[in-house]
Amino acid sequence: MRQPRFKDRLTEKQNRTGIAMQEAEIHDYARQLFAAHGAKAAAEAAQKARSFEEKGDAKEAETWRHIEAAIRLMLGPNQG
């Protein structure tokens, strides 16, 4: 059986809980996204946040902005 993709796991988790992610979960997702996509992960998180903002889903957009910020911390000041 194949492992669910990162985005699938994120959606499943959000659907199960129905609440905003806790800080530890945000950092966990940020690490997974960074491991899978490297330096491009921050741009992907930002794009996801913009998509939710355009849809009017401020809560999801905020979560993705937090994920983006966590990834930028991992990248360091010269790359983020």
Phi and psi in degrees as a GROMACS rama.xvg file:
@    title "Ramachandran Plot"
@    xaxis  label "Phi"
@    yaxis  label "Psi"
@TYPE xy
-78.2179  148.774  ARG-2
-72.2566  133.453  GLN-3
-62.4961  143.866  PRO-4
-65.0361  160.707  ARG-5
-52.638  -48.89  PHE-6
-63.2611  -36.2983  LYS-7
-65.3915  -43.3569  ASP-8
-64.3675  -39.479  ARG-9
-61.9752  -47.7146  LEU-10
-63.3345  -43.7934  THR-11
-58.8433  -45.4712  GLU-12
-63.0352  -45.9373  LYS-13
-64.8761  -39.2436  GLN-14
-67.1442  -37.7125  ASN-15
-67.0695  -45.5388  ARG-16
-84.0056  -40.0996  THR-17
69.0678  13.1078  GLY-18
-128.938  164.239  ILE-19
-63.2778  146.026  ALA-20
-68.5703  144.006  MET-21
-76.6487  161.622  GLN-22
-55.5138  -41.9614  GLU-23
-62.8045  -39.2162  ALA-24
-65.988  -39.5799  GLU-25
-59.8277  -46.5652  ILE-26
-66.8407  -34.9091  HIS-27
-63.3288  -47.2914  ASP-28
-64.4734  -38.9017  TYR-29
-61.5939  -43.3805  ALA-30
-62.4938  -42.6816  ARG-31
-64.3761  -44.3512  GLN-32
-65.251  -41.0164  LEU-33
-64.4451  -41.694  PHE-34
-63.1319  -35.6004  ALA-35
-81.1879  -32.6407  ALA-36
-125.308  -0.595368  HIS-37
59.7369  -141.54  GLY-38
-62.4207  -21.4125  ALA-39
-74.6601  -11.9167  LYS-40
-61.4227  -38.5005  ALA-41
-63.3253  -42.0962  ALA-42
-65.5166  -38.0123  ALA-43
-65.1771  -41.8095  GLU-44
-64.803  -40.8095  ALA-45
-63.2611  -41.0696  ALA-46
-63.8885  -41.0066  GLN-47
-63.3635  -41.9641  LYS-48
-61.4994  -45.2498  ALA-49
-60.7211  -40.2254  ARG-50
-60.318  -44.5498  SER-51
-68.5732  -36.058  PHE-52
-61.8861  -43.2442  GLU-53
-63.3484  -31.4294  GLU-54
-81.8366  -7.11608  LYS-55
82.9776  15.3096  GLY-56
-98.0308  83.073  ASP-57
-64.2151  -35.2072  ALA-58
-65.4556  -47.0075  LYS-59
-66.9275  -39.2184  GLU-60
-60.2231  -42.3145  ALA-61
-63.1902  -41.3653  GLU-62
-59.4874  -45.202  THR-63
-68.8629  -30.4587  TRP-64
-66.4756  -36.5739  ARG-65
-67.4125  -40.2718  HIS-66
-63.1758  -44.0209  ILE-67
-58.3952  -44.8323  GLU-68
-62.6322  -40.8325  ALA-69
-64.088  -39.0103  ALA-70
-66.1062  -42.1391  ILE-71
-62.6161  -33.6043  ARG-72
-64.1818  -39.1966  LEU-73
-66.2459  -35.3589  MET-74
-70.3321  -31.4854  LEU-75
91.5395  169.375  GLY-76
-67.0391  -25.3591  PRO-77
-86.7081  -14.3666  ASN-78
-116.88  -21.2974  GLN-79
